[in-house]
Amino acid sequence: MRLKGVAGRAVVACLVAAVVAFVALAVVGYTRAGTAVALGLVLGSINGALAERALGAGVSPRLSSIPRLAVLIGCGTFCTINYDSVISSALAIVVTIAFAILIARSMSSERPNRVQALAEWAFSYVRSTSNENAPDASSFVVPLAATIGFYILVANYLDFLPITLIPNVHPANTDVNQTAAMAIVVFVLLHWYNIRLRGFRGYLLYYTRPHELPVWARAIFTPLNVIEEIVKPVTLALRLFGNLLAGLLMLYVIGLLLPPVIATPVVAIWKLFDVLFIGLIQAFIFMLLTLVYFGLAREGFEQEHSH
C-alpha cells in the first residue's frame, strides 16, 4: 500500500519518533522498553494512516471492513450466522492457542524466564481470587477465568496489527456477538454451579433473599433478584463491547476534528494507548467479574447451612 500526501508525511513523522524514542531509551539503558515503544509507534502509525485514509473518505476503518455477510437459518435474528464474527473469533482463538503453546513450551523449572514469571504470577492471582470467592469451585472457575482473560487480551492486542485489511476480519471483541457469547458461557456455568451448590429447591429460594426478612418483604425482592441475575451477562457483554466501541468512535472524532497531518500521529498515539492499556484493563475486568459473580452465587450459603 502506498501512502501519499499528508498521510505519508505523518507516517514518516511517526517512524522518526519511533527511532528517536528507541535511541533515547537505549542510551539510558532501557533497550527493551525502547524497542517496545518504537514498535508500538510503528504499528500505531500504520493503523493511523489506514484510519486517516478511511476517515478521509467519511467512513470508519473497522466499520467499512464489516460487510455483515450472514447465513440465515430461518428462525429469526438469533439463528443468523455472521461470517465476519466467526472468522474474526476463529483468528483470535488460533492466535490465543498458539501463544499458550509457545508459553507452555518455554517454561522451565531450572531457568524460568520473564514470560514464565509473568504467567505464573497471573495464574496465582486468579487462583487466589477464586479461593477467596468460591473455594469449592476453583477446579473449573480458575481455568475458565484465566482462559477468558487471556483470550480477551490476545484478541484486543490483535488490533495492533492492520487486520482490517483482510476481508471479513475485524478485532473480535468489537463485535457484540463475540462478547455476548462469552457472557452467556459465564452465565450458564454460573447458574449450573448455583444449582449444584444449593440443589434446585435451594436455587429457587436463592431468588427470595435476603432470607432474614419476612415472607412479604422477600416477595418484593424476588423480581429484583431475578432482574439482577439477568442483567449480569448483559452488562458483562456490553461493558467490553462498549469500551472498545468507544475507542473506535474516538478515531472517528479525531479524524473529523483534526487536519490529516495532525490526525494521523494523534491516531497512532491513541491506538497505542487504547489497545495497550484499555485492552489490558478490559480483559482484567471481564476476568475479575467472572470470579466475583461465582463468589456472589455463594451469598448466604454458609448462613443457610449453619443452622
CYANA upper distance limits for C-alpha pairs under 8 A (distance plus 0.5 A):
  3 LEU  CA      7 ALA  CA      6.61
  3 LEU  CA      8 GLY  CA      5.12
  3 LEU  CA     49 ALA  CA      8.25
  4 LYS  CA      8 GLY  CA      5.30
  4 LYS  CA      9 ARG  CA      8.12
  5 GLY  CA      9 ARG  CA      6.91
  6 VAL  CA     10 ALA  CA      6.48
  6 VAL  CA    260 PRO  CA      6.76
  6 VAL  CA    261 VAL  CA      5.55
  7 ALA  CA     11 VAL  CA      6.72
  7 ALA  CA     49 ALA  CA      6.23
  7 ALA  CA     52 GLU  CA      7.47
  7 ALA  CA     53 ARG  CA      7.81
  7 ALA  CA    260 PRO  CA      7.13
  7 ALA  CA    261 VAL  CA      6.87
  7 ALA  CA    264 THR  CA      7.17
  8 GLY  CA     12 VAL  CA      6.78
  8 GLY  CA     49 ALA  CA      8.04
  9 ARG  CA     13 ALA  CA      6.69
  9 ARG  CA    261 VAL  CA      7.77
 10 ALA  CA     14 CYS  CA      6.78
 10 ALA  CA     45 SER  CA      8.36
 10 ALA  CA     49 ALA  CA      8.21
 10 ALA  CA    261 VAL  CA      6.08
 10 ALA  CA    262 ILE  CA      7.82
 10 ALA  CA    264 THR  CA      6.43
 10 ALA  CA    265 PRO  CA      6.58
 11 VAL  CA     15 LEU  CA      6.67
 11 VAL  CA     45 SER  CA      5.93
 11 VAL  CA     46 ILE  CA      7.42
 11 VAL  CA     48 GLY  CA      8.47
 11 VAL  CA     49 ALA  CA      7.07
 11 VAL  CA    264 THR  CA      7.78
 11 VAL  CA    265 PRO  CA      7.68
 12 VAL  CA     16 VAL  CA      6.64
 13 ALA  CA     17 ALA  CA      6.67
 13 ALA  CA    265 PRO  CA      8.11
 14 CYS  CA     18 ALA  CA      6.64
 14 CYS  CA     41 LEU  CA      6.92
 14 CYS  CA     42 VAL  CA      7.26
 14 CYS  CA     45 SER  CA      6.31
 14 CYS  CA    265 PRO  CA      6.63
 14 CYS  CA    268 ALA  CA      8.30
 15 LEU  CA     19 VAL  CA      6.85
 15 LEU  CA     41 LEU  CA      7.57
 15 LEU  CA     42 VAL  CA      6.34
 15 LEU  CA     45 SER  CA      7.81
 16 VAL  CA     20 VAL  CA      6.69
 17 ALA  CA     21 ALA  CA      6.52
 17 ALA  CA     38 ALA  CA      8.29
 17 ALA  CA     41 LEU  CA      8.14
 18 ALA  CA     22 PHE  CA      6.66
 18 ALA  CA     37 VAL  CA      7.55
 18 ALA  CA     38 ALA  CA      4.69
 18 ALA  CA     39 LEU  CA      7.71
 18 ALA  CA     41 LEU  CA      6.13
 18 ALA  CA     42 VAL  CA      7.00
 19 VAL  CA     23 VAL  CA      6.68
 19 VAL  CA     38 ALA  CA      6.89
 20 VAL  CA     24 ALA  CA      6.49
 21 ALA  CA     25 LEU  CA      6.65
 21 ALA  CA     34 GLY  CA      6.63
 21 ALA  CA     37 VAL  CA      7.47
 21 ALA  CA     38 ALA  CA      6.74
 22 PHE  CA     26 ALA  CA      6.41
 22 PHE  CA     31 THR  CA      7.60
 22 PHE  CA     33 ALA  CA      8.40
 22 PHE  CA     34 GLY  CA      4.60
 22 PHE  CA     35 THR  CA      6.25
 22 PHE  CA     37 VAL  CA      7.54
 22 PHE  CA     38 ALA  CA      6.17
 23 VAL  CA     27 VAL  CA      6.57
 23 VAL  CA     34 GLY  CA      7.63
 24 ALA  CA     28 VAL  CA      7.34
 24 ALA  CA     34 GLY  CA      8.04
 25 LEU  CA     29 GLY  CA      6.89
 25 LEU  CA     30 TYR  CA      5.54
 25 LEU  CA     31 THR  CA      6.58
 25 LEU  CA     33 ALA  CA      7.46
 25 LEU  CA     34 GLY  CA      5.52
 26 ALA  CA     30 TYR  CA      5.46
 26 ALA  CA     31 THR  CA      4.71
 26 ALA  CA     32 ARG  CA      8.29
 26 ALA  CA     34 GLY  CA      6.55
 27 VAL  CA     31 THR  CA      8.28
 30 TYR  CA     34 GLY  CA      6.57
 31 THR  CA     35 THR  CA      6.65
 32 ARG  CA     36 ALA  CA      6.73
 33 ALA  CA     37 VAL  CA      6.70
 34 GLY  CA     38 ALA  CA      6.47
 35 THR  CA     39 LEU  CA      6.48
 36 ALA  CA     40 GLY  CA      6.60
 37 VAL  CA     41 LEU  CA      6.72
 38 ALA  CA     42 VAL  CA      6.67
 39 LEU  CA     43 LEU  CA      6.66
 40 GLY  CA     44 GLY  CA      6.35
 40 GLY  CA    160 PHE  CA      8.26
 40 GLY  CA    272 LEU  CA      6.55
 41 LEU  CA     45 SER  CA      6.36
 41 LEU  CA    268 ALA  CA      7.02
 41 LEU  CA    269 ILE  CA      7.47
 41 LEU  CA    272 LEU  CA      7.49
 42 VAL  CA     46 ILE  CA      6.89
 43 LEU  CA     47 ASN  CA      6.74
 43 LEU  CA    160 PHE  CA      6.59
 43 LEU  CA    161 LEU  CA      7.06
 43 LEU  CA    268 ALA  CA      8.24
 44 GLY  CA     48 GLY  CA      6.20
 44 GLY  CA    160 PHE  CA      7.41
 44 GLY  CA    267 VAL  CA      7.86
 44 GLY  CA    268 ALA  CA      4.51
 44 GLY  CA    269 ILE  CA      7.02
 44 GLY  CA    271 LYS  CA      6.27
 44 GLY  CA    272 LEU  CA      6.41
 45 SER  CA     49 ALA  CA      6.48
 45 SER  CA    264 THR  CA      7.52
 45 SER  CA    265 PRO  CA      6.91
 45 SER  CA    267 VAL  CA      8.19
 45 SER  CA    268 ALA  CA      5.27
 46 ILE  CA     50 LEU  CA      6.82
 46 ILE  CA    162 PRO  CA      7.87
 46 ILE  CA    268 ALA  CA      8.14
 47 ASN  CA     51 ALA  CA      6.53
 47 ASN  CA    160 PHE  CA      8.05
 47 ASN  CA    161 LEU  CA      7.82
 47 ASN  CA    162 PRO  CA      6.39
 47 ASN  CA    267 VAL  CA      8.48
 47 ASN  CA    268 ALA  CA      7.21
 47 ASN  CA    271 LYS  CA      8.22
 48 GLY  CA     52 GLU  CA      6.47
 48 GLY  CA    264 THR  CA      5.48
 48 GLY  CA    265 PRO  CA      7.17
 48 GLY  CA    266 VAL  CA      8.36
 48 GLY  CA    267 VAL  CA      5.54
 48 GLY  CA    268 ALA  CA      5.27
 48 GLY  CA    271 LYS  CA      8.07
 49 ALA  CA     53 ARG  CA      6.64
 49 ALA  CA    264 THR  CA      6.21
 50 LEU  CA     54 ALA  CA      6.67
 50 LEU  CA     61 PRO  CA      7.61
 51 ALA  CA     55 LEU  CA      6.32
 51 ALA  CA     60 SER  CA      7.68
 51 ALA  CA     61 PRO  CA      5.97
 51 ALA  CA    251 LEU  CA      7.79
 51 ALA  CA    255 GLY  CA      8.48
 51 ALA  CA    264 THR  CA      8.15
 51 ALA  CA    267 VAL  CA      8.22
 52 GLU  CA     56 GLY  CA      6.37
 52 GLU  CA    255 GLY  CA      6.89
 52 GLU  CA    260 PRO  CA      7.03
 52 GLU  CA    263 ALA  CA      7.52
 52 GLU  CA    264 THR  CA      6.35
 53 ARG  CA     57 ALA  CA      7.12
 54 ALA  CA     58 GLY  CA      7.15
 54 ALA  CA     59 VAL  CA      6.21
 54 ALA  CA     60 SER  CA      6.61
 54 ALA  CA     61 PRO  CA      5.90
 55 LEU  CA     59 VAL  CA      5.67
 55 LEU  CA     60 SER  CA      6.28
 55 LEU  CA     61 PRO  CA      7.53
 55 LEU  CA    252 TYR  CA      7.17
 55 LEU  CA    255 GLY  CA      6.36
 55 LEU  CA    256 LEU  CA      8.14
 56 GLY  CA    255 GLY  CA      7.90
 56 GLY  CA    260 PRO  CA      8.48
 59 VAL  CA     63 LEU  CA      7.85
 59 VAL  CA     64 SER  CA      6.84
 60 SER  CA     64 SER  CA      6.31
 60 SER  CA    248 LEU  CA      8.35
 60 SER  CA    251 LEU  CA      8.44
 60 SER  CA    252 TYR  CA      6.83
 61 PRO  CA     65 SER  CA      7.07
 61 PRO  CA    164 THR  CA      7.87
 62 ARG  CA     66 ILE  CA      7.29
 62 ARG  CA    164 THR  CA      6.80
 62 ARG  CA    170 HIS  CA      6.93
 62 ARG  CA    248 LEU  CA      8.18
 65 SER  CA    164 THR  CA      6.57
 65 SER  CA    165 LEU  CA      8.00
 65 SER  CA    167 PRO  CA      7.14
 65 SER  CA    168 ASN  CA      6.82
 65 SER  CA    169 VAL  CA      7.64
 65 SER  CA    170 HIS  CA      7.69
 66 ILE  CA     84 ASP  CA      7.21
 66 ILE  CA    168 ASN  CA      6.26
 66 ILE  CA    169 VAL  CA      7.74
 66 ILE  CA    170 HIS  CA      7.73
 67 PRO  CA     84 ASP  CA      8.30
 67 PRO  CA    168 ASN  CA      7.39
 68 ARG  CA     82 ASN  CA      6.61
 68 ARG  CA     83 TYR  CA      7.45
 68 ARG  CA     84 ASP  CA      6.90
 68 ARG  CA    168 ASN  CA      8.40
 69 LEU  CA     82 ASN  CA      6.26
 69 LEU  CA     83 TYR  CA      6.01
 69 LEU  CA     84 ASP  CA      7.37
 70 ALA  CA     80 THR  CA      6.92
 70 ALA  CA     81 ILE  CA      5.81
 70 ALA  CA     82 ASN  CA      4.68
 70 ALA  CA     83 TYR  CA      6.08
 71 VAL  CA     80 THR  CA      6.23
 71 VAL  CA     81 ILE  CA      5.51
 71 VAL  CA     82 ASN  CA      6.94
 71 VAL  CA     83 TYR  CA      8.11
 72 LEU  CA     76 GLY  CA      8.31
 72 LEU  CA     79 CYS  CA      7.02
 72 LEU  CA     80 THR  CA      5.31
 72 LEU  CA     81 ILE  CA      7.10
 73 ILE  CA     79 CYS  CA      6.08
 73 ILE  CA     80 THR  CA      6.66
 73 ILE  CA     81 ILE  CA      8.36
 74 GLY  CA     79 CYS  CA      7.21
 74 GLY  CA     80 THR  CA      8.41
 75 CYS  CA     79 CYS  CA      6.09
 76 GLY  CA     80 THR  CA      7.47
 81 ILE  CA     85 SER  CA      8.44
 81 ILE  CA     86 VAL  CA      8.22
 82 ASN  CA     86 VAL  CA      6.95
 83 TYR  CA     87 ILE  CA      6.56
 83 TYR  CA    168 ASN  CA      7.52
 84 ASP  CA     88 SER  CA      6.34
 84 ASP  CA    168 ASN  CA      5.14
 84 ASP  CA    169 VAL  CA      6.25
 84 ASP  CA    170 HIS  CA      7.91
 85 SER  CA     89 SER  CA      6.50
 85 SER  CA    169 VAL  CA      8.40
 85 SER  CA    172 ALA  CA      7.48
 85 SER  CA    175 ASP  CA      7.35
 85 SER  CA    177 ASN  CA      7.56
 85 SER  CA    178 GLN  CA      7.46
 86 VAL  CA     90 ALA  CA      6.47
 87 ILE  CA     91 LEU  CA      6.66
 87 ILE  CA    168 ASN  CA      7.60
 87 ILE  CA    169 VAL  CA      6.94
 88 SER  CA     92 ALA  CA      6.87
 88 SER  CA    168 ASN  CA      8.03
 88 SER  CA    169 VAL  CA      5.60
 88 SER  CA    170 HIS  CA      6.38
 88 SER  CA    171 PRO  CA      7.08
 88 SER  CA    172 ALA  CA      5.68
 89 SER  CA     93 ILE  CA      6.61
 89 SER  CA    172 ALA  CA      5.82
 89 SER  CA    178 GLN  CA      7.61
 90 ALA  CA     94 VAL  CA      6.63
 91 LEU  CA     95 VAL  CA      6.75
 92 ALA  CA     96 THR  CA      6.51
 92 ALA  CA    151 TYR  CA      7.87
 92 ALA  CA    154 VAL  CA      7.40
 92 ALA  CA    155 ALA  CA      5.64
 92 ALA  CA    158 LEU  CA      8.13
 92 ALA  CA    172 ALA  CA      7.35
 93 ILE  CA     97 ILE  CA      6.66
 93 ILE  CA    151 TYR  CA      7.60
 93 ILE  CA    155 ALA  CA      8.47
 94 VAL  CA     98 ALA  CA      6.63
 95 VAL  CA     99 PHE  CA      6.63
 95 VAL  CA    154 VAL  CA      7.94
 96 THR  CA    100 ALA  CA      6.62
 96 THR  CA    150 PHE  CA      7.99
 96 THR  CA    151 TYR  CA      6.34
 96 THR  CA    154 VAL  CA      6.57
 96 THR  CA    155 ALA  CA      8.21
 97 ILE  CA    101 ILE  CA      6.67
 98 ALA  CA    102 LEU  CA      6.72
 99 PHE  CA    103 ILE  CA      6.60
100 ALA  CA    104 ALA  CA      6.59
101 ILE  CA    105 ARG  CA      6.60
102 LEU  CA    106 SER  CA      6.66
103 ILE  CA    107 MET  CA      6.99
103 ILE  CA    115 VAL  CA      7.75
103 ILE  CA    116 GLN  CA      7.55
106 SER  CA    116 GLN  CA      8.01
107 MET  CA    112 PRO  CA      6.69
107 MET  CA    113 ASN  CA      7.77
107 MET  CA    116 GLN  CA      6.26
108 SER  CA    112 PRO  CA      5.68
108 SER  CA    113 ASN  CA      8.33
112 PRO  CA    116 GLN  CA      6.44
112 PRO  CA    117 ALA  CA      7.22
113 ASN  CA    117 ALA  CA      6.80
114 ARG  CA    118 LEU  CA      6.60
115 VAL  CA    119 ALA  CA      6.58
116 GLN  CA    120 GLU  CA      6.50
117 ALA  CA    121 TRP  CA      6.56
118 LEU  CA    122 ALA  CA      6.65
119 ALA  CA    123 PHE  CA      6.63
120 GLU  CA    124 SER  CA      6.47
121 TRP  CA    125 TYR  CA      6.68
122 ALA  CA    126 VAL  CA      6.86
123 PHE  CA    127 ARG  CA      6.63
123 PHE  CA    146 ALA  CA      7.38
124 SER  CA    128 SER  CA      6.53
125 TYR  CA    129 THR  CA      6.57
126 VAL  CA    130 SER  CA      6.58
126 VAL  CA    142 VAL  CA      6.71
126 VAL  CA    145 ALA  CA      7.87
126 VAL  CA    146 ALA  CA      7.16
127 ARG  CA    131 ASN  CA      6.65
127 ARG  CA    138 SER  CA      7.52
127 ARG  CA    142 VAL  CA      6.22
128 SER  CA    132 GLU  CA      6.81
129 THR  CA    133 ASN  CA      6.84
129 THR  CA    291 LEU  CA      7.62
130 SER  CA    134 ALA  CA      6.01
130 SER  CA    135 PRO  CA      6.68
130 SER  CA    137 ALA  CA      8.31
130 SER  CA    138 SER  CA      6.27
130 SER  CA    141 VAL  CA      7.50
130 SER  CA    142 VAL  CA      6.96
130 SER  CA    291 LEU  CA      6.39
130 SER  CA    295 GLY  CA      8.36
131 ASN  CA    135 PRO  CA      4.55
131 ASN  CA    136 ASP  CA      8.17
131 ASN  CA    138 SER  CA      6.82
132 GLU  CA    295 GLY  CA      8.42
133 ASN  CA    291 LEU  CA      7.41
133 ASN  CA    292 VAL  CA      6.94
133 ASN  CA    294 PHE  CA      7.36
133 ASN  CA    295 GLY  CA      4.63
133 ASN  CA    296 LEU  CA      8.12
134 ALA  CA    138 SER  CA      7.02
134 ALA  CA    291 LEU  CA      8.29
134 ALA  CA    294 PHE  CA      6.58
134 ALA  CA    295 GLY  CA      5.43
134 ALA  CA    298 ARG  CA      7.64
137 ALA  CA    141 VAL  CA      6.34
137 ALA  CA    193 TYR  CA      8.34
138 SER  CA    142 VAL  CA      5.81
139 SER  CA    143 PRO  CA      7.86
140 PHE  CA    144 LEU  CA      6.63
141 VAL  CA    145 ALA  CA      6.47
141 VAL  CA    291 LEU  CA      7.62
141 VAL  CA    294 PHE  CA      8.48
142 VAL  CA    146 ALA  CA      6.42
143 PRO  CA    147 THR  CA      6.33
144 LEU  CA    148 ILE  CA      6.65
145 ALA  CA    149 GLY  CA      6.51
145 ALA  CA    287 MET  CA      5.64
145 ALA  CA    288 LEU  CA      8.09
145 ALA  CA    290 THR  CA      6.78
145 ALA  CA    291 LEU  CA      7.25
146 ALA  CA    150 PHE  CA      6.57
146 ALA  CA    287 MET  CA      7.38
147 THR  CA    151 TYR  CA      6.45
148 ILE  CA    152 ILE  CA      6.59
148 ILE  CA    182 MET  CA      8.31
148 ILE  CA    283 ALA  CA      8.43
148 ILE  CA    286 PHE  CA      8.37
148 ILE  CA    287 MET  CA      6.95
149 GLY  CA    153 LEU  CA      6.69
149 GLY  CA    283 ALA  CA      5.56
149 GLY  CA    284 PHE  CA      6.67
149 GLY  CA    286 PHE  CA      7.24
149 GLY  CA    287 MET  CA      5.49
150 PHE  CA    154 VAL  CA      6.72
150 PHE  CA    283 ALA  CA      7.78
151 TYR  CA    155 ALA  CA      6.52
152 ILE  CA    156 ASN  CA      6.48
152 ILE  CA    173 ASN  CA      7.86
152 ILE  CA    283 ALA  CA      5.81
153 LEU  CA    157 TYR  CA      6.61
153 LEU  CA    279 GLY  CA      6.82
153 LEU  CA    280 LEU  CA      6.40
153 LEU  CA    283 ALA  CA      5.85
154 VAL  CA    158 LEU  CA      6.73
155 ALA  CA    159 ASP  CA      7.93
155 ALA  CA    171 PRO  CA      7.04
155 ALA  CA    172 ALA  CA      6.57
155 ALA  CA    173 ASN  CA      7.30
156 ASN  CA    171 PRO  CA      7.13
156 ASN  CA    172 ALA  CA      8.00
156 ASN  CA    173 ASN  CA      7.29
156 ASN  CA    275 VAL  CA      6.95
156 ASN  CA    279 GLY  CA      5.88
156 ASN  CA    280 LEU  CA      8.33
157 TYR  CA    275 VAL  CA      6.56
157 TYR  CA    276 LEU  CA      7.43
157 TYR  CA    279 GLY  CA      7.35
158 LEU  CA    163 ILE  CA      8.02
158 LEU  CA    171 PRO  CA      7.15
159 ASP  CA    163 ILE  CA      7.52
159 ASP  CA    171 PRO  CA      6.25
159 ASP  CA    275 VAL  CA      7.20
160 PHE  CA    271 LYS  CA      8.14
160 PHE  CA    272 LEU  CA      8.18
160 PHE  CA    275 VAL  CA      7.33
163 ILE  CA    169 VAL  CA      6.95
163 ILE  CA    170 HIS  CA      6.82
163 ILE  CA    171 PRO  CA      8.08
164 THR  CA    168 ASN  CA      8.23
164 THR  CA    169 VAL  CA      6.09
164 THR  CA    170 HIS  CA      5.68
164 THR  CA    171 PRO  CA      8.31
165 LEU  CA    169 VAL  CA      8.20
170 HIS  CA    174 THR  CA      8.00
171 PRO  CA    175 ASP  CA      8.16
172 ALA  CA    178 GLN  CA      7.00
173 ASN  CA    178 GLN  CA      6.45
173 ASN  CA    179 THR  CA      6.52
173 ASN  CA    240 LEU  CA      7.80
173 ASN  CA    241 PHE  CA      6.66
173 ASN  CA    244 LEU  CA      7.80
174 THR  CA    178 GLN  CA      8.42
174 THR  CA    241 PHE  CA      6.12
174 THR  CA    244 LEU  CA      6.39
174 THR  CA    245 LEU  CA      6.66
175 ASP  CA    179 THR  CA      7.35
175 ASP  CA    241 PHE  CA      7.27
176 VAL  CA    180 ALA  CA      6.33
176 VAL  CA    237 ALA  CA      7.55
176 VAL  CA    238 LEU  CA      7.68
176 VAL  CA    241 PHE  CA      6.29
177 ASN  CA    181 ALA  CA      6.59
178 GLN  CA    182 MET  CA      7.10
179 THR  CA    183 ALA  CA      6.74
179 THR  CA    236 LEU  CA      8.38
179 THR  CA    237 ALA  CA      5.26
179 THR  CA    238 LEU  CA      7.82
179 THR  CA    240 LEU  CA      7.32
179 THR  CA    241 PHE  CA      6.92
180 ALA  CA    184 ILE  CA      6.55
180 ALA  CA    233 PRO  CA      7.93
180 ALA  CA    234 VAL  CA      7.86
180 ALA  CA    236 LEU  CA      8.40
180 ALA  CA    237 ALA  CA      5.34
180 ALA  CA    238 LEU  CA      8.14
181 ALA  CA    185 VAL  CA      6.86
182 MET  CA    186 VAL  CA      6.92
182 MET  CA    237 ALA  CA      7.94
183 ALA  CA    187 PHE  CA      6.58
183 ALA  CA    233 PRO  CA      5.44
183 ALA  CA    234 VAL  CA      7.85
183 ALA  CA    236 LEU  CA      6.45
183 ALA  CA    237 ALA  CA      6.04
184 ILE  CA    188 VAL  CA      6.58
184 ILE  CA    233 PRO  CA      6.71
185 VAL  CA    189 LEU  CA      6.75
186 VAL  CA    190 LEU  CA      6.38
186 VAL  CA    233 PRO  CA      8.08
186 VAL  CA    290 THR  CA      7.36
187 PHE  CA    191 HIS  CA      6.88
187 PHE  CA    232 LYS  CA      8.25
187 PHE  CA    233 PRO  CA      6.54
188 VAL  CA    192 TRP  CA      6.66
189 LEU  CA    193 TYR  CA      6.55
190 LEU  CA    194 ASN  CA      6.82
190 LEU  CA    293 TYR  CA      7.93
190 LEU  CA    294 PHE  CA      6.63
190 LEU  CA    297 ALA  CA      7.91
191 HIS  CA    195 ILE  CA      6.66
192 TRP  CA    196 ARG  CA      6.66
193 TYR  CA    197 LEU  CA      6.49
193 TYR  CA    294 PHE  CA      8.49
194 ASN  CA    198 ARG  CA      6.61
194 ASN  CA    199 GLY  CA      8.23
194 ASN  CA    203 TYR  CA      6.88
194 ASN  CA    297 ALA  CA      6.47
194 ASN  CA    298 ARG  CA      7.93
195 ILE  CA    199 GLY  CA      5.40
195 ILE  CA    200 PHE  CA      5.90
195 ILE  CA    202 GLY  CA      8.03
195 ILE  CA    203 TYR  CA      5.92
196 ARG  CA    200 PHE  CA      8.32
198 ARG  CA    202 GLY  CA      5.32
198 ARG  CA    203 TYR  CA      6.17
198 ARG  CA    301 PHE  CA      8.20
199 GLY  CA    203 TYR  CA      6.48
200 PHE  CA    204 LEU  CA      6.87
201 ARG  CA    205 LEU  CA      6.82
202 GLY  CA    206 TYR  CA      6.55
203 TYR  CA    207 TYR  CA      7.79
204 LEU  CA    208 THR  CA      8.08
205 LEU  CA    209 ARG  CA      7.80
207 TYR  CA    221 PHE  CA      8.47
207 TYR  CA    222 THR  CA      5.89
207 TYR  CA    223 PRO  CA      8.47
207 TYR  CA    225 ASN  CA      6.03
207 TYR  CA    226 VAL  CA      6.94
208 THR  CA    218 ARG  CA      5.73
208 THR  CA    219 ALA  CA      7.03
208 THR  CA    221 PHE  CA      6.93
208 THR  CA    222 THR  CA      5.35
208 THR  CA    225 ASN  CA      7.87
209 ARG  CA    213 LEU  CA      8.48
209 ARG  CA    218 ARG  CA      6.74
209 ARG  CA    221 PHE  CA      7.52
209 ARG  CA    222 THR  CA      7.70
209 ARG  CA    225 ASN  CA      8.21
210 PRO  CA    218 ARG  CA      7.16
210 PRO  CA    221 PHE  CA      8.36
211 HIS  CA    218 ARG  CA      7.52
213 LEU  CA    217 ALA  CA      6.56
213 LEU  CA    218 ARG  CA      6.63
214 PRO  CA    218 ARG  CA      6.81
215 VAL  CA    219 ALA  CA      6.73
216 TRP  CA    220 ILE  CA      7.21
217 ALA  CA    221 PHE  CA      7.09
218 ARG  CA    222 THR  CA      6.68
219 ALA  CA    223 PRO  CA      8.26
220 ILE  CA    224 LEU  CA      8.06
221 PHE  CA    225 ASN  CA      6.66
222 THR  CA    226 VAL  CA      6.81
223 PRO  CA    227 ILE  CA      6.66
224 LEU  CA    228 GLU  CA      6.63
225 ASN  CA    229 GLU  CA      6.89
226 VAL  CA    230 ILE  CA      6.87
227 ILE  CA    231 VAL  CA      6.55
228 GLU  CA    232 LYS  CA      6.94
229 GLU  CA    233 PRO  CA      8.32
230 ILE  CA    234 VAL  CA      7.63
231 VAL  CA    235 THR  CA      6.54
232 LYS  CA    236 LEU  CA      6.58
233 PRO  CA    237 ALA  CA      6.57
234 VAL  CA    238 LEU  CA      6.57
235 THR  CA    239 ARG  CA      6.13
236 LEU  CA    240 LEU  CA      7.27
236 LEU  CA    286 PHE  CA      7.32
236 LEU  CA    289 LEU  CA      8.38
237 ALA  CA    241 PHE  CA      6.78
238 LEU  CA    242 GLY  CA      5.93
239 ARG  CA    243 ASN  CA      6.65
240 LEU  CA    244 LEU  CA      6.96
240 LEU  CA    282 GLN  CA      6.61
240 LEU  CA    286 PHE  CA      7.90
241 PHE  CA    245 LEU  CA      6.50
242 GLY  CA    246 ALA  CA      6.56
243 ASN  CA    247 GLY  CA      7.13
243 ASN  CA    278 ILE  CA      8.41
243 ASN  CA    282 GLN  CA      8.30
244 LEU  CA    248 LEU  CA      7.11
244 LEU  CA    279 GLY  CA      8.27
245 LEU  CA    249 LEU  CA      6.79
246 ALA  CA    250 MET  CA      6.67
247 GLY  CA    251 LEU  CA      7.11
247 GLY  CA    274 ASP  CA      6.86
248 LEU  CA    252 TYR  CA      7.15
249 LEU  CA    253 VAL  CA      6.67
250 MET  CA    254 ILE  CA      6.52
251 LEU  CA    255 GLY  CA      6.69
251 LEU  CA    267 VAL  CA      6.84
251 LEU  CA    270 TRP  CA      8.50
252 TYR  CA    256 LEU  CA      6.78
253 VAL  CA    257 LEU  CA      6.62
254 ILE  CA    258 LEU  CA      6.33
254 ILE  CA    263 ALA  CA      6.61
254 ILE  CA    266 VAL  CA      8.17
254 ILE  CA    267 VAL  CA      7.52
255 GLY  CA    259 PRO  CA      7.82
255 GLY  CA    260 PRO  CA      7.58
255 GLY  CA    263 ALA  CA      6.34
258 LEU  CA    262 ILE  CA      6.74
258 LEU  CA    263 ALA  CA      5.75
259 PRO  CA    263 ALA  CA      6.28
260 PRO  CA    264 THR  CA      6.49
261 VAL  CA    265 PRO  CA      8.09
262 ILE  CA    266 VAL  CA      6.85
263 ALA  CA    267 VAL  CA      6.39
264 THR  CA    268 ALA  CA      6.70
265 PRO  CA    269 ILE  CA      6.78
266 VAL  CA    270 TRP  CA      6.58
267 VAL  CA    271 LYS  CA      6.42
268 ALA  CA    272 LEU  CA      6.80
269 ILE  CA    273 PHE  CA      6.85
270 TRP  CA    274 ASP  CA      6.27
271 LYS  CA    275 VAL  CA      6.28
271 LYS  CA    276 LEU  CA      8.43
272 LEU  CA    276 LEU  CA      6.22
273 PHE  CA    277 PHE  CA      6.06
273 PHE  CA    278 ILE  CA      7.46
274 ASP  CA    278 ILE  CA      5.50
274 ASP  CA    279 GLY  CA      7.08
275 VAL  CA    279 GLY  CA      5.36
275 VAL  CA    280 LEU  CA      8.06
276 LEU  CA    280 LEU  CA      6.74
277 PHE  CA    281 ILE  CA      6.60
278 ILE  CA    282 GLN  CA      6.54
279 GLY  CA    283 ALA  CA      6.80
280 LEU  CA    284 PHE  CA      6.77
281 ILE  CA    285 ILE  CA      6.62
282 GLN  CA    286 PHE  CA      6.66
283 ALA  CA    287 MET  CA      6.75
284 PHE  CA    288 LEU  CA      6.48
285 ILE  CA    289 LEU  CA      6.47
286 PHE  CA    290 THR  CA      6.74
287 MET  CA    291 LEU  CA      7.11
288 LEU  CA    292 VAL  CA      6.69
289 LEU  CA    293 TYR  CA      6.42
290 THR  CA    294 PHE  CA      7.10
291 LEU  CA    295 GLY  CA      6.98
292 VAL  CA    296 LEU  CA      6.71
293 TYR  CA    297 ALA  CA      6.79
294 PHE  CA    298 ARG  CA      7.54
295 GLY  CA    299 GLU  CA      7.65
298 ARG  CA    302 GLU  CA      8.31
300 GLY  CA    304 GLU  CA      6.61
301 PHE  CA    305 HIS  CA      6.95
302 GLU  CA    306 SER  CA      6.47
303 GLN  CA    307 HIS  CA      7.72
